[in-house]
Amino acid sequence: MSRRKAPVSYSGLDTSDVSDEDFEVEDEVSTPKRRKTTSPRKQTPRRTASPRKVPGTPSPVKRSLHDKSARKKANRTLLDQSLGLVSEDEDEIELAERIIGESRAPILDSSNDFHTDERSLANVGALIAAEDRVLFLDSSEGYFDQHKTRGRGNANTMAKAPAIDHSVFFKYTNQANELFHADQKKMLRHAYRGMFSQWIFELSEGFSLLFYGLGSKRELLTDFVCEKVDSEIPILVINGYNASVQFKSVLNSVVDVLYENHEDIFAKKGFVVRNKLPKDVDLLVKLVVDTMRDIEAGSKPSLVVLCHNVDGESLRIDKASTHLSQLMSISQIWFVASVDHIMAPLMWDSAKLASYNFVWHDVTTFAPYTVETSFDDPLLLGKKAEAQGAKGVKYVLESVTPNHRSLYKNLIYCQLEEFHNVADKRKLPEAEVGALTGSTSISVDYDKVLTECLNELTVSNKKDFQEKLKEFMDHKMVVAFDDKMGMKKLYIPFSKDVVQQILEGYLDA
């Protein structure tokens, strides 16, 4: 059976308005259909061609459709030839192959006569960068920026410095205070002592005094109060730098003095005996303030309160600060205080400041905080919270049983052994070994510590070991975890030097 094909013409593929239907293959037997009358096409005015497009050149989309139709017809021709349905025509086959090959090439838009060279764009970018560089080099900053050298990084931080003993620390700090600027410090103290008369005058006028500045002010303010206040007037000293100070004890001391000096006034209120006063802090403060408000202020106060570090941990609490400001608003009380925290003014709102009625004085003494820091370990100041937590180890070890201490001692021995193994593996110098801290990478086996405790009869079984270990974990003296292999591990979250101090100071004693 022979098939009739529509005539193929490739000459007008780029310019004619033919569609895909012109290249469809028709069946050999076709049913005659009624020919429709064709209506004349509507003549639309031809638009003026764009100056960038050559008239008569088809658009890229239109040429793409033409290429698809030609490729479809060429593929059909090759398929029929391979099946033997048509006679072999070398020119037609060659033309079909050439059409298929050319149709696979990318279609470029030749309608735009403007061609951008990539090399020209690169040259423009280089010129702009060079122009910016020249403009930047006109200033001195540009010169130093072009000639600067990147400094070498140093991994030797202060965290790797070896720890020192307390005796050595206080020895060197005392020597430094005596050697450096000793004469200038004496001149400052002498200048401040000349202002004592001014300060006592401000107190007599109903103001409170607040002193700030770098350096300890404890000795200076103590001398001021002792020299300028009459010996007959009682003085209450509050050491706010001591964290154990409670406002309730301060309140009781103030009330004792005021009740003794004005017992008749309190008796009129119905409080004949001191013990009859309310025990509640809020009620007692309100009662004392209301009672003393009825008394006119005299030339001499009933009480002088000297508070070192009113910004201390126990006094910076909002409730304690509010009660203290209300108590110090009594005109019969002279209040002298000092602060050292840089954020101390944020503790007081306008109401508290109005109650205090402060006059601020800068008394920078550069004196060491020897007494103020005696309640904390100065060697732990500025370190991480984990290192500061080592302070509580002493109290925990003193409150547990000897078997608990033996368990922790075995864990310390295993941890120290692991520290040395890691130091040998990393080839660390002796100065950096003390900075190694227990972590997931520096830990000991759970079963190893358990075996050591069972051999020494510290624990009777595994459950007993877990109960004793849990108490140390609750105080964050031990951390337990599972490694990637699912093995239980333990480590002490302190540095090697701290662990060594715990062993020598609290367990070997």
Number of C-alpha atoms within 10 A of each C-alpha: 5 7 13 12 14 11 7 12 9 10 8 10 16 17 13 12 10 14 13 14 8 12 20 14 13 11 10 10 8 7 6 6 6 6 6 6 6 6 6 6 6 6 6 6 6 6 6 7 10 10 10 11 14 13 11 10 13 18 13 14 10 14 18 15 15 22 20 16 20 21 22 17 21 23 17 16 18 18 13 15 15 11 8 10 13 16 8 13 10 9 9 14 16 12 14 21 17 13 20 18 11 12 16 11 8 8 13 8 12 15 16 12 11 8 7 8 9 9 9 10 11 11 12 12 12 12 12 12 12 12 12 11 13 12 11 15 15 10 10 9 11 15 12 11 11 11 9 9 8 6 6 6 6 6 7 9 8 8 12 14 13 13 15 10 9 11 8 9 13 13 10 11 13 12 10 13 14 12 10 10 11 13 10 12 17 13 12 14 17 12 12 17 14 10 11 17 11 9 19 18 11 14 19 16 10 19 20 23 21 21 20 21 17 17 14 24 24 19 11 16 21 14 12 17 19 11 11 12 15 12 10 9 12 14 20 16 15 18 17 24 24 20 13 11 16 14 20 14 10 15 17 15 12 20 18 12 16 18 20 12 12 14 16 13 16 20 13 10 10 11 16 15 11 14 8 9 17 13 11 9 15 11 11 16 19 13 16 20 16 12 16 21 14 9 13 9 16 10 9 15 19 21 20 22 19 22 23 25 27 24 23 20 14 18 22 17 13 12 11 15 19 18 19 20 19 18 22 20 23 22 22 21 23 23 26 24 24 24 23 19 14 11 9 15 11 7 14 16 10 8 12 17 14 13 17 22 18 19 14 13 13 11 20 17 20 18 17 16 13 13 13 16 13 11 12 15 11 13 14 14 12 9 10 9 10 14 17 16 15 20 15 12 15 13 11 15 17 12 10 13 10 13 16 20 20 17 23 23 18 18 24 22 15 19 24 22 14 17 23 16 13 16 17 12 9 9 10 12 10 10 11 16 21 22 20 18 23 23 15 17 11 19 25 25 16 17 14 14 22 19 14 16 23 15 11 13 13 19 22 12 13 13 10 12 19 12 13 18 18 16 15 21 14 10 13 16 21 19 20 18 14 12 12 7 6 8 11 15 20 24 25 26 22 22 21 23 18 18 21 15 14 20 16 11 11 15 17 8 6
